[in-house]
Amino acid sequence: MLERHQSLYQFGGDLQEAHSRNPYSPETIDIRGAGDFHAAQSLRSALDLANRGRFDEAIALCQEAAELAPGYHEVQRIQGFIYEISLSYSEAFDAYDRARDLAEKSPFVRYFYGKFLVNSGYNPGLGLTELQRAARLDPDSSEVKIAVAEAHSQLGNFVDALEVANAVINGSSAGDSVCREAMSLAISVSVKGADRARGKSDWPKVAELVESTLASLGTVSKESLTVFDLDKLMLLGEACLAGASGSGDDYVARRCRDFADELLGIRRHRSPSHIDRRIGHIKHMNIEKGFAFIISNGERYFLHASQLLQREFFDSLSANSLVAFTPGPAPNEGQNPRALSADWLD
């Protein structure tokens, strides 16, 4: 009996330590005290079962945990997470809502609730509200701020999203990996915002978004930029060039041209060969045979699924999907040139 008691306390202590290290991981468990150890043990087993796709058994264990520790918010939060990954969104919403009511001052519960609402599309507006409340409860958390920025982006609030992402990048407490994540997010947000502004011929807005992104790029190491980041910067450069030629305001046109040159310089500095990259749209594809054709600047390129940087995305491509790639030679006379190292940009 004593040995089992000691083992339980060791297990509970390990769970507490894991949560302290990474409180915003859905796999860690927030423990209020020793009285939660038995319930937390069941919840840990429930998470293990859920990760193996045994969702009904996992929920049953959560219900056992609820009997062991009535009113324990993590029971409802983990139930919500299990329902979420099993795509049972209505049940997930109810469980997360109960968890929030049981722990109104927990930034972790509000974070997970908000992320679910945004990522699932169940209620992104409410998700943003929950994430903003989490940020007020834990103002030093970069994870929460990034989630707030992502929510703003999903709702089309691109300027707000950039502002939050830039705050993370420029925050003294953010680590290198967090800064890289925030920088990639800022670039993606800027691309989305610039694309929308370009569609409205709102060239001052394009310039504003790109200028903000360039300011943040000036604070990070260019070596941290990935191929995907550089491909996105190429898209921003195209938006700037469109503004340079399309704006009737000489000042705005000049700014757009200068920004396009600066973006090109960043790409060249990070990877000289990236200058050869192209952007195109999927024109035709054959999923069963694993190939597609890309149209770029009026030229037709052959893309084999093996040339996608992330092969698993091939089945998600469709007509007009936007891709970046490196042009390669045609293998034989009369055949289309190849698209190499392709990246899905949508």
SULMONOR-V981009 format. One record per pair of residues at least 24 apart in sequence whose ideal C-beta (glycine too) atoms are under 8 Angstrom apart, sorted by the first residue. I is the first residue (numbers start at 1). J is the second residue. Records with the same first field share a line. If there is no record, write none. Layout:
# SULMONOR-V981009
I=J ; J
This chain:
# SULMONOR-V981009
8=37 ; 38 ; 41
9=34 ; 37
11=37 ; 41
12=36 ; 37 ; 40 ; 41
15=40 ; 44
23=108
24=108 ; 111 ; 141 ; 143 ; 144
26=78 ; 81 ; 112
29=74 ; 78
30=73 ; 74 ; 77 ; 106 ; 108
31=74
32=72
35=69
36=69 ; 72 ; 74
38=65 ; 68 ; 69
39=65 ; 66 ; 68 ; 69 ; 72 ; 74 ; 75
40=65 ; 74
42=68
43=74 ; 75 ; 78
46=78 ; 82
47=78 ; 81 ; 82
50=81 ; 82 ; 85 ; 86
55=82 ; 85 ; 86
58=82
59=83
71=102
72=102
73=99 ; 102 ; 103 ; 106 ; 109
74=99
75=99
76=102
77=103 ; 108 ; 109 ; 112 ; 113
80=112 ; 113 ; 116
81=112 ; 116
84=116 ; 120
89=120 ; 122
92=116 ; 120 ; 122
93=117 ; 122 ; 123
100=130
105=137
106=137
107=133 ; 134 ; 135 ; 137 ; 138 ; 141 ; 144
108=134
110=134 ; 137
111=141 ; 143 ; 144 ; 147
114=147 ; 151
115=147
118=147 ; 150 ; 151 ; 154
124=151 ; 154 ; 155
125=155
127=151
128=152 ; 155
140=173
142=168 ; 171 ; 173 ; 174 ; 175 ; 178 ; 182
143=178
145=182
146=178 ; 181 ; 182 ; 185
149=182 ; 185 ; 186 ; 189
150=185
152=189
153=185 ; 188 ; 189 ; 192
156=196
158=189 ; 190 ; 192 ; 193 ; 196 ; 209
159=193 ; 208 ; 209
161=185 ; 189 ; 193
162=186 ; 189 ; 190 ; 193 ; 209 ; 212 ; 213
163=212
165=189 ; 216
166=212 ; 215 ; 216
169=216 ; 219 ; 220
170=216 ; 219
176=224
179=220 ; 224
180=220 ; 224
183=216 ; 217 ; 220 ; 224 ; 225 ; 229
184=226 ; 228 ; 229
186=212 ; 213 ; 216
187=213 ; 229 ; 232 ; 233 ; 236
188=232
190=232 ; 236
191=232 ; 235 ; 236 ; 239
194=235 ; 236 ; 239
195=235 ; 239
197=239
198=239 ; 242 ; 243
201=246
203=243 ; 246 ; 247 ; 249 ; 252 ; 253 ; 256
204=247 ; 249 ; 252
206=239 ; 240 ; 242 ; 243 ; 256
207=240 ; 243 ; 252 ; 255 ; 256 ; 259
210=236 ; 239 ; 240 ; 256 ; 259 ; 263
211=255 ; 259
214=259 ; 262 ; 263
217=266
222=266 ; 269 ; 270
223=270
225=266 ; 270
227=271 ; 274 ; 309 ; 341 ; 343
228=309 ; 343
230=267 ; 270 ; 271 ; 274 ; 277
231=277 ; 279 ; 324 ; 343 ; 345
232=345
233=263 ; 266 ; 267
234=263 ; 267 ; 274 ; 277 ; 279 ; 324
235=279 ; 322 ; 324 ; 345
236=263
237=263 ; 264 ; 267
238=279
273=326
276=326 ; 327
277=324 ; 325 ; 326
278=324 ; 325 ; 326 ; 327
279=322 ; 323 ; 324 ; 345
280=322 ; 323 ; 325 ; 339
281=319 ; 320 ; 321 ; 322 ; 323
282=317 ; 318 ; 319 ; 320 ; 321 ; 323
283=319
284=319
285=317 ; 318 ; 319
287=314 ; 315
290=314
292=317
293=336
294=323 ; 325 ; 339 ; 342
296=325 ; 327
299=337
300=336
301=325 ; 327 ; 336 ; 337 ; 338 ; 339
302=335 ; 336 ; 337 ; 338 ; 339
303=338 ; 339 ; 342
304=338
307=338 ; 339 ; 340 ; 341 ; 342
308=342 ; 343 ; 344
309=341 ; 342 ; 343
310=343 ; 344
313=344
316=344
317=344
321=346
322=346
